[in-house]
């Protein structure tokens, strides 16, 4: 029997959470306040342990702001504020780009000292931070969420960040969407979209051709948004004007849907979860392909009036979602689905109110089914990886055996130096093959995470976190040895700056974020089986290079800097050794570390024969006095 699958995972959890709470209603209330009464373009609130920030979507709709649809790199605009997003992008991948006008709008708020002061105070006292915004206020909220997620990435026990937008335009290119997937941030974004609202679809089209009509509509939207209680719930624009805009955007949305699986540089892409709302309920998806297709198919059922007026109906939508969530649906009007999977598809179509239009419903059904066919569900993929992990373990065992043999060898080099210096031997060649196979396995896992093919909490599952950490401690020293023995450091610089593979940085983060489970960190009585800093040998290589530079350097200020660097490494290494956080191979007689110690003693002896330029250093102090 074919394994049943949920086409959703994080999106299903997001939908259950939002549908069973009042969060949508509360965040929309703040958006309404920000739109109508906020002179500072934002509203902040703190309820129990949760901080709320809502951004106004009015300022950019007043006609005074240009609305260019060009893309710019956010990292280059503001001192690398968004540089985290471009980290680890593929060499052929387009840089992360966002809409120039929306980025300008964001910085008009972010650069306000009052906003930064209040935001910092709010974040510091909150366990959760929820950012929200309607219309272009949603893109401001998304950019602010990206900054918070980047800043908090390396903070112990950071507050949880959730961004909920209402009728927000698309923000950036495909590289932005991929970067958010790589960082596992998709679950932090939920974009609420009314069935016919044209704003979330606008940037599928080149808006330069519609500036006159669009500016008129933007001003009409502004009047309606700013005065929600005036009784004006519709936008009084001419039907030909509305129809022209709908036809133009719909044509480009259809073209994007037809090419949704193809990489297209310079175009706008969705990211995160999308909650599509209609009078029949709501459906939440997180697949980019499904989002693009549903944005098109739902708009295809719109009228010239509904595509404009739906942008003003999020208050009605948020009031109904909880009721729709609690309402039982049945299949009395049709045949009972053959499986729970087909039932899920049928319910999703009913909630999107597309079932009544057969041609559109058929395309939507095919779209949702296609998501499933793209691969195993995340949980099934995780289970298969557990089997693959067991299959790859013999390669790890071979390297463990190799290390044990090197630790007992008469050459007293240790496994790092044996691997580095004996490149041509059969034994080292076999170990290198095992090293490469393990790297391929772990890189495949990273790629699956990047593509959202594994469970949202995969990086917190002890089996894989512990296996990744052990792999890193055992194998990264060999990666470092291979880097230096191949001479890459001479062309590309030292390993720490330019040679480290992305997987090791990710595994560092996994280990930092693991649950401690009350483990007792007792003092070691014997040396560790593996050196607890996987970068130890990279630091040794840099320390040896620094000693060589000291011998050839004549400029006094540079010499002070070099001697301080040597002293810092000496303290670092001594601390590791005293706490027995290193393996015995570090202390092997002919290891690179012991050779460095001997070279350091020789240098100190030479300095004693010279005028006392660095008296503290020559007398054995870790950091020399500079006079």
C-alpha positions in Angstrom: 0.0 0.0 0.0 1.3 3.4 -0.9 2.3 5.5 2.2 -0.2 8.2 2.9 1.3 11.7 3.1 0.4 15.1 4.3 1.2 17.7 1.6 1.6 20.2 4.4 3.7 20.1 7.6 4.8 23.4 8.9 1.8 25.0 7.0 -0.6 22.5 8.7 0.8 23.4 12.1 0.6 27.1 11.3 -3.1 26.7 10.2 -4.0 24.8 13.3 -2.4 27.3 15.5 -3.9 30.4 13.9 -7.3 28.7 13.5 -7.5 27.7 17.2 -6.4 31.0 18.6 -7.4 34.7 18.4 -4.0 35.7 17.1 -5.2 36.7 13.6 -8.0 38.8 15.0 -5.6 40.5 17.5 -2.9 41.2 15.0 -5.4 42.6 12.6 -6.7 45.0 15.2 -3.2 46.4 15.7 -2.8 46.7 11.9 -6.0 48.7 11.8 -4.7 51.0 14.6 -1.4 51.4 12.8 -3.3 52.3 9.6 -5.6 54.8 11.1 -4.1 56.5 14.2 -0.3 55.9 14.3 1.6 59.1 13.6 4.9 57.2 13.9 3.9 54.6 11.3 4.0 51.8 13.8 2.3 50.6 16.9 3.8 48.6 19.8 2.2 46.6 22.5 3.2 44.1 25.2 0.7 41.5 26.4 2.1 39.2 29.2 5.3 37.9 27.7 4.6 38.7 24.0 5.6 41.8 22.2 3.6 43.1 19.2 4.8 45.5 16.5 2.3 46.6 13.8 3.4 48.7 10.8 1.2 51.1 8.9 0.5 50.4 5.2 -0.8 53.9 4.6 2.3 56.1 4.0 3.2 54.4 0.8 -0.3 54.7 -0.5 -0.6 58.5 -0.3 0.7 59.1 -3.8 3.9 60.9 -2.7 6.0 57.7 -2.8 7.2 56.3 -6.0 6.5 52.7 -6.6 9.3 51.4 -8.8 9.4 47.6 -9.3 13.2 47.3 -9.6 15.2 44.9 -7.4 18.1 45.9 -5.2 20.5 44.0 -2.8 19.5 44.9 0.8 22.9 43.9 2.1 24.6 46.6 -0.1 22.2 49.4 1.0 22.7 49.4 4.7 26.1 48.3 6.0 25.6 44.6 5.5 22.5 44.6 7.7 21.0 41.7 5.6 24.4 40.0 4.7 23.3 36.8 6.5 20.9 36.1 3.8 23.6 35.9 1.1 25.8 33.6 3.2 26.3 30.1 1.7 24.4 30.9 -1.5 25.5 28.8 -4.4 28.1 30.4 -6.7 25.7 30.5 -9.6 22.8 31.8 -7.5 21.6 35.4 -8.0 22.2 37.6 -4.9 19.3 38.2 -2.6 17.3 41.1 -3.9 14.2 43.0 -2.7 11.9 45.6 -4.1 13.7 49.0 -4.0 10.6 51.0 -3.1 9.6 48.7 -0.3 13.1 48.6 1.1 13.2 52.4 1.1 9.9 52.4 2.9 11.3 50.0 5.5 14.3 52.1 6.2 12.2 55.2 6.7 10.8 53.4 9.8 13.9 51.4 10.8 16.3 54.4 10.8 14.1 56.3 13.3 16.1 56.3 16.6 12.8 56.3 18.5 11.7 53.1 16.8 15.0 51.4 17.4 15.0 52.3 21.1 11.4 51.1 21.7 11.9 48.0 19.6 15.1 47.0 21.5 13.3 47.5 24.9 10.3 45.4 23.6 12.5 42.5 22.4 14.5 42.4 25.6 11.4 41.9 27.8 9.5 39.5 25.5 9.6 35.7 25.1 7.9 36.0 21.7 7.8 38.9 19.2 5.0 39.1 16.7 5.4 41.5 13.7 2.5 42.4 11.5 1.3 44.8 8.9 -1.4 45.3 6.2 -0.5 46.0 2.6 3.0 47.5 2.3 3.1 47.5 6.1 3.4 43.7 5.7 6.6 44.0 3.7 8.0 46.3 6.4 7.1 43.6 9.0 8.8 40.9 6.9 12.0 42.9 6.6 12.0 43.6 10.3 11.5 39.9 11.0 14.4 39.0 8.8 16.7 41.4 10.8 15.5 40.0 14.1 15.9 36.4 13.0 19.5 37.2 11.8 20.5 39.0 15.0 18.9 36.4 17.3 20.4 33.5 15.4 23.4 33.1 17.7 21.7 34.3 20.9 21.1 31.7 23.6 17.4 31.1 24.3 16.2 33.9 22.0 12.6 35.1 21.8 10.5 33.4 19.2 9.7 35.6 16.1 6.5 35.3 14.1 5.5 37.6 11.2 1.9 37.8 10.1 1.0 39.9 7.1 -2.3 40.8 5.5 -2.5 41.5 1.8 1.2 42.1 1.5 2.9 42.5 -1.9 5.6 40.1 -2.9 9.0 41.3 -1.5 12.0 39.7 -3.1 13.5 37.3 -5.7 13.9 33.6 -5.7 17.2 33.8 -3.9 15.5 35.5 -0.9 13.0 32.6 -0.8 15.8 30.0 -0.9 17.8 31.9 1.8 14.8 31.8 4.1 14.5 28.0 3.5 18.2 27.5 4.1 18.0 29.3 7.5 14.8 27.3 8.5 12.9 30.6 8.9 9.8 29.7 6.7 7.8 28.8 9.7 8.3 32.3 11.1 6.2 33.9 8.3 2.5 33.6 7.5 1.0 35.8 4.7 -2.8 36.0 4.9 -4.3 36.5 1.4 -7.9 37.1 0.5 -9.1 35.0 -2.4 -9.3 37.8 -4.9 -7.0 40.5 -3.4 -4.8 41.8 -6.3 -2.1 43.4 -4.1 -0.3 40.1 -3.3 -0.2 39.4 -7.1 0.8 42.9 -8.3 4.5 42.2 -8.6 4.0 39.3 -10.9 3.5 42.1 -13.5 5.8 44.9 -14.6 3.9 47.8 -13.0 5.7 50.5 -14.9 3.0 50.0 -17.6 0.2 50.7 -15.2 1.5 53.7 -13.1 -1.4 56.0 -13.8 -4.2 53.5 -13.0 -2.3 52.1 -10.0 -1.6 55.5 -8.4 -5.3 56.3 -8.6 -6.2 53.0 -7.0 -3.6 53.4 -4.3 -5.0 56.8 -3.3 -8.6 55.3 -3.2 -7.3 52.4 -1.1 -5.7 54.9 1.3 -8.9 56.7 1.9 -10.8 53.5 2.6 -8.0 52.0 4.8 -7.5 55.2 6.8 -11.3 55.5 7.4 -12.6 52.0 8.1 -15.7 53.2 9.9 -16.8 55.7 7.3 -19.0 53.1 5.7 -17.0 53.1 2.5 -16.1 49.4 2.1 -15.6 49.5 -1.6 -13.2 51.4 -3.8 -15.1 53.8 -6.2 -12.9 53.4 -9.3 -14.3 52.9 -12.8 -14.9 49.4 -13.9 -12.8 49.7 -17.1 -9.9 50.9 -15.0 -10.3 47.9 -12.6 -10.8 45.5 -15.4 -7.7 46.6 -17.2 -5.6 46.2 -14.1 -7.1 42.7 -13.4 -6.5 41.5 -16.9 -2.9 42.7 -17.0 -1.9 41.2 -13.7 -3.8 38.0 -14.3 -2.0 37.5 -17.6 1.4 37.8 -15.9 0.3 35.6 -12.9 -0.7 32.9 -15.4 2.7 33.1 -17.1 4.4 32.7 -13.7 2.2 29.8 -12.7 3.1 28.0 -16.0 6.8 28.4 -15.3 6.6 28.1 -11.5 9.2 25.3 -11.3 11.8 27.1 -13.4 14.5 29.4 -12.0 13.8 32.9 -13.3 16.2 35.7 -12.2 14.9 39.1 -11.6 11.4 38.1 -10.7 9.5 38.2 -7.4 8.9 35.0 -5.4 6.8 34.1 -2.4 8.3 32.7 0.8 7.0 31.3 4.1 3.4 30.1 4.7 0.4 31.5 2.8 -3.0 31.4 4.4 -5.6 31.8 1.6 -9.0 33.0 2.9 -12.4 32.8 1.3 -16.0 32.9 2.4 -15.8 29.1 2.7 -12.7 28.9 5.0 -9.0 29.0 4.7 -6.2 26.8 3.3 -2.5 27.1 4.3 0.4 26.0 2.1 4.2 26.5 2.2 5.2 25.1 -1.2 6.4 27.9 -3.4 5.0 26.1 -6.5 1.6 25.7 -4.9 1.6 29.3 -3.6 2.3 30.7 -7.1 -0.4 28.4 -8.7 -3.0 29.3 -6.1 -2.3 33.0 -6.4 -3.1 32.7 -10.1 -6.1 30.3 -9.9 -7.9 32.2 -7.2 -7.4 35.5 -9.0 -8.8 33.8 -12.2 -12.2 33.6 -10.4 -12.1 37.3 -9.5 -14.2 40.2 -10.9 -13.0 43.7 -11.7 -14.6 44.8 -8.4 -13.7 42.0 -6.1 -10.0 42.0 -6.9 -9.8 45.6 -5.6 -12.3 45.4 -2.7 -10.9 42.2 -1.2 -7.8 44.2 -0.2 -10.1 45.9 2.4 -11.8 42.8 3.8 -9.2 41.3 6.1 -11.2 42.3 9.1 -14.1 40.1 8.0 -11.6 37.3 7.1 -9.9 37.3 10.6 -13.3 37.3 12.3 -14.4 34.2 10.4 -11.3 32.0 10.4 -11.8 30.6 14.0 -15.4 29.8 13.3 -14.5 28.2 10.0 -11.8 26.1 11.8 -14.4 24.8 14.2 -17.1 24.1 11.6 -17.2 20.5 10.5 -17.2 19.8 6.8 -18.6 16.7 5.2 -18.8 15.1 1.7 -22.6 14.8 1.5 -22.5 16.6 -1.9 -20.1 14.2 -3.5 -18.4 10.9 -3.3 -16.5 9.9 -0.2 -12.7 10.3 -0.9 -10.8 7.1 -1.2 -8.1 8.1 1.3 -7.3 10.7 4.0 -5.0 12.3 1.5 -7.8 12.8 -1.1 -10.0 14.0 1.8 -7.3 16.6 2.6 -7.2 17.8 -1.0 -11.0 18.0 -1.2 -11.2 20.0 2.0 -8.5 22.3 0.9 -10.4 23.0 -2.4 -13.6 23.5 -0.5 -12.0 26.0 1.8 -10.6 27.9 -1.2 -14.1 28.0 -2.6 -12.8 26.7 -6.0 -14.9 23.5 -6.1 -17.8 25.2 -7.8 -15.7 26.0 -10.9 -14.7 22.7 -12.4 -11.9 23.8 -14.7 -10.2 25.9 -12.0 -10.8 23.2 -9.4 -9.2 20.6 -11.6 -6.1 22.7 -12.0 -6.0 23.5 -8.3 -6.4 19.8 -7.4 -3.5 18.9 -9.8 -1.4 21.6 -8.2 -1.9 20.2 -4.7 -1.3 16.7 -5.9 1.9 17.7 -7.7 3.3 19.0 -4.4 3.1 15.5 -3.0 4.7 13.9 -6.0 7.8 16.1 -5.6 9.1 13.7 -3.0 8.6 11.9 0.2 7.0 13.7 3.1 9.5 15.2 5.6 8.9 12.6 8.2 9.3 9.7 5.7 12.5 11.4 4.4 13.8 11.6 8.0 13.1 8.0 8.6 14.9 7.0 5.4 17.9 9.1 6.5 18.1 7.2 9.7 18.6 4.0 7.7 21.1 5.8 5.5 23.0 7.0 8.6 23.3 3.4 9.7 24.6 2.4 6.3 27.3 5.1 6.2 28.5 4.3 9.8 31.1 1.8 8.6 33.0 4.7 6.9 33.1 6.5 10.2 34.3 3.4 11.9 37.1 3.1 9.4 38.3 6.6 10.4 38.0 5.8 14.1 40.1 2.7 13.5 42.6 4.9 11.6 42.9 7.3 14.4 43.4 4.6 17.0 46.2 3.1 14.9 47.9 6.5 14.5 47.7 7.2 18.2 49.6 3.9 18.8 52.1 4.4 15.9 55.8 4.6 16.5 56.1 7.7 14.4 54.2 9.6 17.1 52.5 12.0 14.7 48.8 11.5 15.5 46.1 11.1 12.9 46.0 14.7 11.8 49.7 14.8 10.8 49.7 11.3 9.5 46.9 12.2 7.1 48.5 15.5 6.2 52.0 14.1 5.5 51.3 10.7 4.0 49.1 11.7 1.1 50.4 9.0 -1.3 49.9 5.9 0.9 47.1 3.4 0.3 45.9 3.6 3.9 45.5 7.4 3.8 43.9 7.1 0.3 41.3 4.7 1.8 40.6 7.0 4.7 40.2 9.9 2.3 37.5 8.0 0.4 35.7 7.4 3.7 36.0 11.1 4.5 34.5 12.1 1.1 31.6 9.6 1.4 30.7 11.0 4.8 30.8 14.5 3.4 28.5 13.6 0.6 26.0 12.1 3.0 25.9 15.1 5.3 25.9 17.6 2.4 22.8 15.7 1.1 21.1 16.3 4.4 21.9 20.0 4.3 20.5 20.2 0.8 17.3 18.5 1.9 17.0 21.0 4.7 17.5 23.9 2.3 14.8 22.5 0.1 12.4 22.0 3.0 12.3 18.2 2.6 12.9 17.4 6.2 10.8 18.1 9.4 10.9 21.6 10.7 12.5 20.3 13.9 15.1 18.0 12.3 18.0 20.1 13.6 16.8 19.4 17.2 16.5 15.6 16.9 19.1 14.1 19.2 20.0 11.2 16.9 21.1 13.5 14.1 22.5 16.3 16.3 24.7 13.9 18.1 25.8 12.0 15.0 26.6 15.3 13.3 28.6 16.5 16.2 30.6 13.2 16.5 31.2 13.3 12.7 32.5 16.9 13.0 34.9 16.2 15.8 36.3 13.1 14.1 36.4 14.3 10.5 36.9 18.0 10.4 40.5 17.7 11.4 41.0 15.6 8.3 39.2 18.2 6.2 41.7 20.8 7.6 44.6 18.5 6.9 43.4 18.0 3.3 43.1 21.7 2.9 46.7 22.4 3.9 48.3 19.4 2.3 46.7 20.4 -1.0 48.2 23.9 -0.7 44.8 25.6 -0.8 45.8 28.0 2.0 48.4 29.5 -0.3 45.8 30.4 -2.9 42.7 31.0 -0.9 43.9 31.9 2.6 43.7 30.0 5.9 41.0 27.5 6.5 39.2 29.5 9.3 38.5 32.4 6.9 38.0 30.7 3.6 38.2 26.9 3.7 35.5 25.7 6.1 32.6 23.9 4.6 29.1 25.1 5.3 28.0 21.8 6.9 30.5 22.4 9.8 29.1 25.8 10.6 25.6 24.4 10.6 26.6 21.6 12.9 28.1 24.1 15.3 24.8 25.9 15.4 22.9 22.6 16.0 25.2 21.7 18.9 24.8 25.2 20.5 21.0 25.0 20.3 20.6 21.4 21.5 18.6 20.7 24.6 20.9 20.3 27.6 18.6 17.8 29.4 20.3 18.6 32.7 23.6 17.0 31.8 26.4 17.4 34.4 29.5 18.9 32.9 32.1 17.3 35.3 35.8 17.8 35.0 37.6 15.2 32.9 39.9 12.7 34.6 41.6 11.7 31.3 42.0 13.2 27.8 39.1 13.2 25.5 38.7 10.6 22.8 38.4 13.5 20.3 39.6 17.1 20.6 36.5 19.1 21.6 37.3 22.0 19.3 37.1 20.6 15.8 39.0 23.8 14.6 42.0 23.1 16.8 44.3 22.1 14.0 43.3 25.1 11.9 44.3 27.3 14.7 47.6 25.4 15.0 48.3 26.0 11.3 47.7 29.7 11.7 49.9 29.9 14.8 52.8 28.2 13.0 52.4 30.7 10.2 52.4 33.5 12.7 55.7 32.3 14.1 57.2 32.4 10.6 56.0 35.9 10.1 57.6 37.0 13.4 61.0 35.9 12.1 60.6 37.9 8.9 58.8 41.0 10.2 60.7 44.2 11.0 57.9 46.7 11.6 57.6 47.1 15.4 53.8 47.7 15.5 53.1 44.6 13.4 55.5 42.6 15.6 53.4 43.6 18.7 50.3 42.3 16.9 51.9 39.1 15.9 53.3 38.4 19.4 49.9 39.1 20.9 48.3 36.6 18.5 50.9 34.0 19.5 50.2 34.6 23.2 46.5 34.3 22.7 46.9 30.9 21.0 49.3 29.7 23.7 46.7 30.5 26.4 43.9 28.9 24.4 45.9 25.7 23.8 47.0 25.5 27.4 43.5 25.9 28.7 42.3 23.0 26.5 45.1 20.7 27.6 44.7 21.5 31.3 41.0 20.7 31.1 41.8 17.6 29.1 39.5 18.7 26.2 42.1 17.5 23.7 42.8 14.0 22.4 46.2 12.4 23.0 47.2 12.9 19.4 47.6 16.6 20.1 50.4 15.8 22.6 52.2 13.3 20.3 55.9 14.0 20.1 55.9 14.8 16.3 52.5 16.4 16.1 52.1 19.9 14.5 51.2 21.3 17.9 54.3 20.0 19.6 56.4 21.2 16.7 54.9 24.6 17.2 55.7 24.5 20.9 59.4 23.7 20.0 59.5 26.5 17.5 58.1 28.9 20.0 60.7 27.9 22.6 63.4 28.4 19.9 62.0 31.8 19.2 62.0 32.8 22.8 65.6 31.7 23.1 66.6 33.7 20.1 64.9 36.8 21.5 66.8 36.5 24.8 70.0 37.1 22.7 68.5 40.3 21.2 67.9 43.8 22.7 64.8 43.6 25.0 62.2 44.8 22.5 59.7 42.3 24.0 61.0 41.6 27.5 57.8 39.9 28.8 57.6 37.5 25.8 61.3 36.4 26.0 60.8 35.6 29.7 57.9 33.3 29.0 54.9 35.5 29.4 51.9 34.6 27.2 51.4 38.1 25.9 54.4 40.4 25.6 54.6 44.0 26.9 54.8 46.5 24.2 56.7 49.0 26.2 
